[in-house]
């Protein structure tokens, strides 16, 4: 009988050690799972993807999120080979914008500068246009059409009024500016500006 007692004590000690090891392993596993589950996301806004087909064999996918957008074009070439080109659109802060008042209503350029600037664009000092305009328009320098379209949407200018920046633009002194917004009578009628 003496032989049975040491084995029982030894088995009891071994069971406690096993239980402690399992408990420690469980705590470590829970800690790992909690840390993975509470890890901060890379972007606060989930990206959206819109696939479109441009021409036979070419697919363009645009993804936007977190204030920056990128466009990837994959082209299927000879014998199914693929090539990929990525173009990154700069954030709004990289685009300079000037707003010009083309009406007789005071304060419209300043009002719209504040409204557009809230989107993160780099705003220049508001100015007056050289002529009076009935219809508002957004003019863009080379490579700035997407940014101009975004600004036009923000202030309610129709896509047909997003135009290339040329010498016929009714604003002087805008050399080097990426986007010129001309506020016409159509937006003046819908805005009450006191500044």
Buried (B, 14 or more C-beta within 10 A) or exposed (E): EEEEEEEEEEEEEEEEEEEEEEEEEEEEEEEEEEEEEEEEEEEEEEEEEEEEEEEEEEBBEBEBBEBBBBBBBBBEEEEEEEEEEEEEBBBBEEBBBBBBBBBEBEBBBBBBBBBBBEBEBBBBEBBBBEEEBEBBBBBBBEEBBBBBBBBBEBBEBEEEBBBEBEEEBBBEEBEEBBBBBBBBBBBBEEBEBEE
